[in-house]
Amino acid sequence: MGATFAGPAFAAGTCPSGLPVSGSNCYFVAANGNDTNSGTSETTPWLHAPGMPNCANTCAGVTPAPGEGFVFRGGDTWHVANPSPASGVAIGTDSSSTGCTFNQNLCGWWWKPSWSGTSTSCAWPTTTSGCIYIGVDTNWYNSSVCGGSFCRPILNLDNPTSTSRVASCAYAYDSPAGTSTNSPYPQAISFGTTSARASYIIFDNFELTGGCGASHDSAYIAYDSIGITMEHLYIHGWTEVNGDTGYLINAANIPGYPNGDTWAYNVVDGSDSYCSGVNNCSGYAGGSFDVFEYSIWRRVGGAIPDNALYSGHDNLFEQMYESYDSGVHGDVIRMYGNGNSSGVPVYWYNNMVRNMDMGTTVTLTASTNGTIYFFNNVMYNIGNGTNCLGFAYNNAVVTATVYFANNTIDDTPSCVVGIATPGASGGTVNMTAQNNHMIGYTALFGSVPQVQSGYGISFNLTDNGNEIIQTEAAANAQGYTPGNNYQPTSTGGATYHAGGNLSSSCSAYSSDSALCKGSTGGASNTAGGGAIPTGYIATPPARGSTWDAGAYQYSGSTATLPDAPTDLVATVE
């Protein structure tokens, strides 16, 4: 790797419009580039980016600074593990890789940004002038690959995809050939560790594929950072060998909560990977995010095991199943206690959770004296219903308030709502419920919320009414069916104008007043490019003075969009 100088050898070039950094602050990278170029325009790009082991010459003379951007040409591929790819660009092997471990961030095969923006002017999405941007100009792409429209640049870990488990991977840990058996695990990109942390970075619009899950530490993205925003990513195409299931995003020892890490507008789709049902699924995220929004998880063994969460909303989770690896506990979100400071709230709303069977589904834990706002969510066809929904997990002391409003939850086959789950010990949970549509229950939550014995949790429920309790048959007869995600289809449905008006509380439930708007209940990967199957439910009109019960506001017009494809492979054009 070339020498790194104190400052850039060339001033950055003019940034394309629409980027979160502006002015003459951008460098450009493409498969037809050269590291001896200035890198200051799309006609004089580098071949590599700073932090890649093969970055040399002018590229190696640039130390990224706050407010700068690194723009990659769409459609080009950077190969992480294969040192001699037939096409595309090799990121390169660090010559110091022998004897390293994953968390040292000092050697290995991955792209290793070790620089940071500034905390005072990088708070995505409102303030980004001090971030470091790693992403794209959607008007700049390799037309021989993308055709006539933008497609994402690719970070490829170089293992062929397979929908079955494989005996071995060409590039897993202890590879490539010739490196030490103590070599680090390959990552597509690592944002550092305590000793070399990269923070306040926006990582935008890449496709990541070719991973091999031979260990928990074999991930696409690794980070131990603050203020990292990951957006518009498309992650797919991982394989699995015998042993530990691989992580897709691996977070280690992230300091403090909240820490400003955001996951937004991303698609993780294992349709071309190994995931065929319960105990036959792979791929697991170890990510830890303050904000988790507008994203899709499909055919994967786990999403968000988290120490803290500030806001999770407008996500679609579907066809997720417990891993083949019995050492992994699959979940949509399972908060291990709560790392948030006392009084910090948790917001979980406008999420669609359907057609899955996990170890746990959604378990949220409030901080001490904190509040959980759980509203406008739709959940149905949940396997392992005993661990379907919980509000206290693994906390020594819980003194929390839960607001549970305008949700649509179907109890087929089962969805038990629990207050205490294993590991909890002492405390009080106070829940206020209103305007929920509970299908297949005999009462609000049926015989639950259940306070599991032995955990010392005191539970107090205030039901403010306007709950719609229906059998499955009655709901289906009125048009509430899985085919339309249980949304109302006519004024004859039981939820129509059956809710209590909560408009005075909408700003308290979330800063975007989503409770007043009804559920969008899905996600769209609208920015970026490439053909990715996305999932929607209808976007209903804002609630007025007369509310409907459940997650939806009834619309007299036909607003239902079809369900997302269930068996298609998400491909980039």
C-alpha positions in Angstrom: 0.0 0.0 0.0 1.3 3.4 -0.9 2.4 6.1 1.6 -0.2 8.2 3.2 0.5 11.9 3.4 -0.8 14.5 5.9 -3.1 16.1 3.4 -4.4 15.6 -0.2 -2.0 15.8 -3.1 -4.8 17.2 -5.2 -7.7 19.4 -4.2 -11.0 17.5 -4.6 -13.3 18.2 -7.6 -16.8 19.6 -7.9 -19.4 17.3 -6.4 -22.5 16.2 -8.5 -25.7 17.9 -7.5 -27.9 16.1 -4.9 -25.1 14.7 -2.8 -25.0 15.3 1.0 -21.7 17.1 0.5 -21.4 20.1 -1.8 -18.9 22.3 -3.7 -15.4 21.2 -4.6 -15.3 18.3 -2.2 -15.5 15.1 -4.2 -13.2 12.4 -5.6 -14.3 9.8 -8.2 -13.6 6.1 -8.5 -14.3 3.8 -11.5 -13.2 0.5 -13.0 -11.7 2.4 -15.9 -9.7 4.7 -13.6 -6.1 4.9 -12.6 -4.6 5.7 -9.2 -2.2 8.1 -10.9 -5.2 10.2 -12.1 -6.2 13.3 -10.1 -9.4 11.6 -9.1 -11.1 15.0 -9.2 -13.7 14.4 -11.9 -15.7 11.6 -13.5 -13.3 11.7 -16.5 -10.2 11.4 -14.4 -11.2 8.8 -11.7 -9.0 6.6 -9.5 -9.2 2.8 -9.7 -9.3 2.5 -5.9 -10.5 4.5 -3.0 -8.5 5.4 0.2 -8.7 2.6 2.7 -8.4 -0.1 0.0 -5.1 -2.0 0.3 -4.3 -1.5 -3.5 -4.9 2.3 -3.3 -1.6 3.8 -4.5 0.0 6.9 -6.0 -2.3 9.9 -6.0 -5.1 7.9 -4.3 -2.8 7.0 -1.4 -1.9 10.6 -0.9 -5.4 11.6 0.1 -6.6 11.5 3.7 -10.4 12.0 3.6 -11.7 14.9 5.6 -15.1 15.9 6.9 -17.3 17.2 4.1 -15.7 15.3 1.4 -17.3 12.7 -0.9 -16.1 9.6 -2.7 -18.2 8.9 -5.8 -18.2 5.4 -7.4 -19.3 4.7 -10.9 -22.5 2.6 -11.0 -22.3 -0.9 -12.4 -18.6 -1.4 -11.7 -17.4 -4.2 -9.4 -14.7 -4.1 -6.7 -13.6 -7.6 -5.7 -12.8 -8.0 -2.0 -11.3 -11.5 -1.8 -10.2 -12.6 -5.3 -6.8 -11.0 -5.9 -7.0 -11.6 -9.7 -10.6 -11.2 -10.9 -11.4 -11.8 -14.5 -13.2 -8.4 -14.6 -13.6 -5.5 -12.2 -11.1 -4.2 -9.7 -9.3 -6.1 -6.9 -9.5 -4.2 -3.6 -6.2 -5.9 -2.7 -4.7 -7.9 0.1 -2.9 -6.1 2.9 0.6 -7.5 3.1 0.4 -7.4 6.9 -2.6 -9.8 7.0 -0.7 -12.8 8.6 -1.6 -13.4 12.1 -4.4 -10.8 12.4 -7.7 -11.0 14.1 -11.0 -9.5 12.8 -11.3 -6.7 15.3 -7.8 -5.3 14.9 -8.7 -3.5 11.7 -5.0 -3.3 10.9 -4.8 -5.8 8.1 -6.8 -8.2 6.0 -8.7 -8.2 2.7 -11.5 -5.7 3.3 -11.9 -2.0 2.5 -11.0 -0.2 5.7 -12.0 3.4 6.0 -10.3 4.7 9.2 -11.2 8.4 8.9 -14.2 10.3 10.3 -16.4 13.2 9.7 -17.3 15.6 12.5 -20.0 15.1 15.1 -21.1 18.8 15.1 -22.2 18.8 11.5 -23.0 15.2 10.6 -26.5 14.2 11.8 -28.2 12.5 8.9 -30.5 13.5 7.3 -30.8 17.0 8.5 -27.2 18.0 8.8 -24.6 16.4 6.5 -22.0 19.1 5.7 -19.5 17.5 8.0 -20.1 13.9 7.0 -17.8 11.9 4.8 -19.8 10.5 1.9 -19.1 7.2 0.2 -21.6 6.7 -2.6 -22.8 7.4 -6.1 -23.9 9.9 -8.7 -27.0 8.2 -10.2 -26.2 9.9 -13.5 -22.8 8.3 -13.7 -22.8 4.6 -14.5 -21.2 1.9 -16.7 -23.8 1.6 -19.5 -22.3 -1.6 -20.8 -23.3 -3.2 -17.4 -26.3 -1.2 -16.4 -27.9 -0.5 -19.8 -29.8 2.8 -20.0 -30.3 3.5 -16.3 -28.3 3.6 -13.2 -27.4 0.5 -11.3 -25.3 0.2 -8.1 -21.6 -0.3 -7.8 -20.8 -3.8 -6.4 -18.7 -5.0 -3.5 -18.2 -8.7 -4.2 -16.8 -11.1 -1.6 -16.3 -13.5 -4.6 -18.1 -16.6 -3.5 -20.8 -18.0 -6.0 -24.3 -17.8 -4.7 -26.2 -21.0 -3.7 -29.7 -21.7 -2.3 -28.2 -24.7 -0.6 -25.5 -25.0 2.0 -22.1 -25.7 0.5 -19.2 -27.9 1.5 -16.7 -25.0 1.4 -16.3 -21.5 0.1 -13.6 -20.3 -2.2 -13.1 -17.2 0.0 -14.0 -17.6 3.6 -11.9 -17.2 6.8 -8.4 -18.7 6.5 -8.5 -17.7 2.8 -7.3 -16.7 0.2 -4.8 -19.4 -0.3 -1.3 -18.7 1.1 -2.3 -16.6 4.1 -2.0 -17.7 7.7 -4.6 -19.9 9.3 -4.9 -17.1 11.8 -6.0 -14.7 9.1 -8.8 -12.3 9.6 -12.3 -12.8 8.4 -13.2 -11.1 5.0 -15.5 -8.2 5.2 -16.7 -6.1 2.3 -16.1 -3.0 4.3 -15.0 -2.4 7.9 -15.6 0.9 9.7 -13.1 0.2 12.4 -12.7 -0.6 16.0 -11.9 1.2 19.2 -8.3 1.8 18.2 -9.1 2.9 14.6 -12.7 4.0 14.5 -14.3 5.5 11.4 -17.4 7.6 12.3 -19.8 10.1 10.9 -19.8 8.5 7.5 -22.7 8.0 5.0 -22.3 4.7 3.1 -24.8 4.8 0.2 -26.1 2.8 -2.7 -23.8 -0.2 -3.0 -24.7 -3.8 -3.8 -23.0 -6.3 -1.6 -22.9 -10.0 -2.6 -20.8 -13.2 -2.6 -20.4 -13.5 1.2 -19.7 -16.9 2.9 -21.0 -17.5 6.3 -18.3 -19.7 7.8 -18.2 -17.8 11.1 -20.1 -15.1 13.0 -17.3 -12.7 12.0 -17.7 -13.2 8.3 -19.9 -10.2 7.5 -20.6 -7.9 4.6 -20.3 -4.8 6.9 -18.4 -4.6 10.2 -18.4 -1.5 12.4 -17.7 -0.3 15.9 -18.5 3.2 15.1 -20.5 6.3 15.9 -22.7 8.2 13.4 -22.6 5.7 10.5 -25.5 6.0 8.1 -26.1 2.9 5.8 -28.6 3.7 3.1 -30.0 2.4 -0.2 -27.9 -0.8 0.1 -28.9 -4.1 -1.6 -27.5 -7.1 0.3 -28.0 -10.6 -1.1 -26.2 -13.7 -2.4 -24.5 -15.2 0.7 -23.6 -18.9 1.1 -23.3 -21.1 4.2 -21.0 -23.9 5.2 -21.2 -26.1 8.3 -20.5 -24.3 11.5 -21.6 -20.9 12.7 -24.1 -19.0 10.5 -22.5 -15.9 9.1 -23.4 -12.3 10.2 -24.5 -9.9 7.5 -23.8 -6.8 9.6 -21.5 -7.2 12.5 -21.3 -4.6 15.2 -18.9 -4.9 18.1 -18.7 -2.9 21.3 -20.3 0.3 20.0 -19.9 2.9 22.7 -22.8 4.7 24.2 -26.5 5.0 23.2 -27.8 6.7 21.3 -24.8 6.7 19.0 -26.3 8.1 15.8 -26.1 4.9 13.7 -28.9 4.7 11.1 -30.1 2.0 8.7 -32.5 3.4 6.0 -33.9 2.4 2.6 -32.0 -0.9 2.5 -33.0 -4.2 1.0 -31.7 -7.5 2.5 -33.1 -10.4 0.4 -31.9 -14.0 0.7 -34.0 -15.2 -2.1 -30.8 -16.3 -3.9 -29.3 -17.6 -0.6 -30.0 -20.6 1.7 -33.3 -20.0 3.4 -36.1 -22.5 2.8 -38.0 -22.7 6.1 -37.7 -23.2 9.8 -34.2 -24.3 10.9 -33.2 -24.2 7.3 -32.3 -20.5 7.0 -29.1 -18.5 7.0 -27.9 -14.9 7.3 -28.0 -13.0 10.5 -27.5 -9.4 11.4 -25.6 -8.3 14.5 -26.2 -4.6 13.7 -27.1 -2.1 16.3 -28.9 1.1 15.1 -30.6 4.0 16.7 -32.9 4.4 13.7 -34.1 1.6 11.5 -36.5 2.7 8.8 -37.9 2.2 5.3 -36.2 -1.1 4.8 -37.0 -4.7 3.7 -35.7 -8.0 5.2 -36.7 -11.1 3.3 -35.6 -14.8 3.6 -33.1 -14.3 6.3 -32.4 -15.9 9.7 -32.4 -12.8 11.8 -32.6 -9.0 11.6 -31.9 -6.7 14.5 -30.5 -8.1 17.8 -30.0 -4.8 19.5 -28.8 -3.2 22.7 -30.8 -0.1 22.0 -33.2 1.3 19.5 -34.6 4.8 19.2 -37.0 4.5 16.3 -37.9 1.6 14.0 -40.6 2.4 11.5 -41.9 1.7 8.0 -40.2 -1.6 7.5 -41.3 -4.8 5.9 -40.1 -8.1 7.5 -41.3 -11.4 5.8 -40.4 -15.0 5.2 -37.8 -15.0 7.9 -37.0 -18.3 9.6 -34.9 -19.7 12.5 -31.4 -20.5 11.4 -30.0 -24.0 10.8 -27.4 -23.0 13.4 -28.9 -23.8 16.9 -26.5 -21.3 18.5 -28.3 -18.4 16.8 -31.5 -17.1 18.1 -33.5 -15.6 15.2 -35.6 -12.5 15.6 -37.0 -9.5 13.9 -35.9 -7.3 16.8 -34.8 -8.5 20.2 -33.5 -5.8 22.5 -31.1 -7.3 25.0 -32.1 -5.2 27.9 -31.9 -1.6 26.9 -28.7 0.5 26.5 -30.6 3.8 26.2 -30.1 6.3 29.0 -32.9 6.6 31.5 -36.1 8.1 30.1 -35.1 7.6 26.4 -38.3 6.5 24.5 -38.6 3.7 21.9 -40.8 4.1 18.8 -41.9 1.1 16.8 -44.6 1.9 14.2 -45.8 1.4 10.6 -44.0 -2.0 10.4 -45.3 -5.0 8.5 -44.3 -8.4 10.1 -45.7 -11.4 8.3 -45.2 -15.0 7.2 -42.3 -16.1 9.5 -41.3 -18.4 12.3 -38.5 -17.1 14.5 -37.0 -17.7 17.9 -38.6 -14.4 18.9 -40.4 -12.0 16.7 -40.6 -8.5 18.2 -39.3 -7.8 21.7 -38.8 -4.3 22.8 -37.4 -3.2 26.2 -37.8 0.4 27.5 -35.1 2.1 29.4 -35.8 2.8 33.0 -38.5 5.4 33.2 -38.8 5.3 29.5 -41.7 4.8 27.1 -42.5 2.5 24.2 -44.8 3.8 21.5 -46.1 0.8 19.6 -48.6 1.8 16.9 -49.8 1.3 13.3 -48.1 -2.1 13.1 -49.5 -5.1 11.2 -48.5 -8.7 12.3 -49.9 -12.0 10.9 -48.9 -15.6 10.2 -46.4 -15.7 13.0 -44.9 -19.0 13.9 -43.6 -19.7 17.4 -46.3 -17.4 18.7 -45.3 -17.8 22.3 -42.4 -15.4 21.6 -44.4 -13.2 19.2 -44.4 -9.9 21.0 -42.8 -8.8 24.3 -42.2 -5.6 26.2 -39.5 -6.5 28.8 -36.5 -8.6 28.0 -33.4 -9.3 30.0 -33.6 -6.1 32.1 -32.7 -6.2 35.8 -35.1 -3.4 36.6 -37.9 -2.2 34.3 -40.0 0.8 35.1 -41.6 1.6 31.8 -44.7 2.9 30.1 -46.1 1.3 26.9 -48.7 2.9 24.5 -50.3 0.3 22.3 -52.6 1.8 19.7 -54.1 1.3 16.3 -52.3 -2.0 15.6 -53.7 -4.9 13.5 -52.6 -8.3 14.8 -53.8 -11.7 13.8 -53.5 -14.6 16.1 -53.2 -17.3 13.4 -51.4 -19.5 14.3 -50.6 -17.6 17.4 -49.2 -14.3 18.6 -48.8 -14.1 22.4 -48.2 -10.7 23.9 -45.8 -11.0 26.8 -44.7 -8.4 29.4 -41.9 -10.3 31.1 -39.5 -12.6 29.2 -36.6 -14.6 30.4 -33.9 -12.5 32.0 -36.2 -9.8 33.3 -36.2 -9.3 37.0 -38.4 -6.8 38.9 -39.9 -3.5 37.9 -43.2 -2.2 36.6 -44.7 -2.0 33.1 -47.7 0.3 32.7 -49.6 -0.2 29.4 -52.3 1.9 27.8 -54.2 0.3 24.9 -56.7 1.7 22.4 -58.1 1.3 18.9 -56.5 -2.1 18.2 -57.8 -4.7 15.7 -57.2 -8.1 17.3 -58.1 -11.0 15.0 -58.4 -14.5 16.4 -58.4 -13.3 20.0 -61.2 -13.7 22.5 -60.4 -10.4 24.3 -57.6 -7.8 24.0 -54.6 -10.1 23.7 -56.9 -13.0 24.6 -55.7 -14.4 28.0 -52.6 -12.2 27.8 -50.6 -10.0 28.2 -48.9 -12.7 30.1 -46.7 -11.9 33.0 -44.5 -14.9 33.2 -44.0 -16.1 36.7 -40.7 -15.7 38.6 -39.6 -12.4 37.1 -41.2 -10.1 39.6 -42.7 -7.8 37.0 -45.8 -5.8 38.0 -48.1 -5.2 35.1 -50.8 -2.6 34.9 -53.2 -2.4 31.9 -55.4 0.5 31.1 -57.7 -0.3 28.2 -59.2 2.9 26.9 -61.5 0.9 24.6 -62.4 1.1 20.9 -60.8 -2.4 20.5 -62.2 -4.5 17.7 -62.0 -8.2 18.7 -62.9 -10.7 15.9 -62.7 -14.3 15.1 -60.7 -15.2 12.0 -63.9 -16.2 10.2 -65.7 -13.0 11.0 -62.7 -10.9 9.9 -62.3 -12.8 6.7 -66.0 -12.5 5.9 -65.7 -8.7 6.2 -62.7 -8.5 3.8 -59.9 -8.5 6.3 -57.7 -11.2 4.8 -54.0 -12.1 4.4 -54.4 -11.3 0.7 -54.8 -7.6 1.5 -52.7 -7.6 4.7 -56.0 -7.3 6.8 -56.8 -3.8 5.7 -60.4 -2.7 5.5 -62.2 -2.9 2.1 -65.5 -1.3 2.8 -67.5 0.8 5.2 -69.1 -2.4 6.3 -66.0 -3.6 8.1 -66.0 -3.6 11.9 -63.0 -1.2 12.2 -64.6 1.6 10.1 -65.0 4.7 12.2 -64.7 2.5 15.3 -61.6 4.2 16.8 -61.2 6.8 19.5 -59.7 10.1 18.3 -56.1 10.3 19.4 -55.1 13.3 17.3 -54.1 15.3 20.4 -51.4 12.6 21.1 -49.9 12.2 17.6 -46.9 14.5 18.1 -46.2 12.6 21.4 -46.3 9.2 19.7 -43.7 10.3 17.1 -42.1 13.4 15.7 -43.7 12.8 12.3 -47.2 12.4 13.8 -47.5 9.0 12.0 -50.3 7.9 14.3 -52.6 10.5 12.7 -51.6 9.4 9.2 -52.4 5.7 9.3 -50.0 3.0 8.4 -47.9 2.9 5.3 -46.9 -0.5 6.6 -44.2 -1.4 4.2 -41.1 0.0 2.5 -39.9 1.1 -0.9 -36.3 1.2 -2.0 -37.0 4.2 -4.1 -33.7 5.9 -4.4 -30.8 4.3 -6.2 -31.5 1.9 -9.0 -31.8 -1.7 -10.1 -34.8 -4.0 -10.1 -35.6 -5.0 -6.5 -38.9 -6.5 -5.6 -40.4 -4.2 -2.9 -43.4 -4.7 -0.6 -46.3 -2.3 0.0 -49.6 -2.1 1.6 -52.0 0.7 0.7 -51.1 4.2 2.0 -54.4 5.4 3.5 -55.4 9.0 3.9 -54.7 10.9 7.1 -57.1 10.2 10.0 -59.7 12.8 10.5 -62.1 13.6 13.4 -63.6 10.1 13.0 -61.0 7.4 13.3 -60.9 3.8 12.2 -59.6 1.1 14.6 -56.6 -0.9 13.6 -53.5 0.1 11.7 -55.4 1.4 8.7 -57.6 4.4 7.9 -60.3 3.2 5.5 -60.1 4.7 2.0 -63.2 4.7 -0.3 -60.9 4.5 -3.4 -59.0 1.5 -4.4 -55.5 2.0 -3.0 -54.3 -1.6 -2.5 -51.1 -2.5 -4.2 -50.2 -6.2 -4.7 -48.1 -8.1 -2.2 -44.4 -8.2 -2.9 -43.3 -11.2 -5.0 -42.5 -14.1 -2.7 -40.2 -16.3 -4.8 -38.3 -13.9 -7.0 -34.6 -13.3 -6.8 -33.8 -9.6 -6.3 -31.4 -8.7 -9.1 -29.8 -5.4 -10.1 -30.2 -4.4 -13.7 
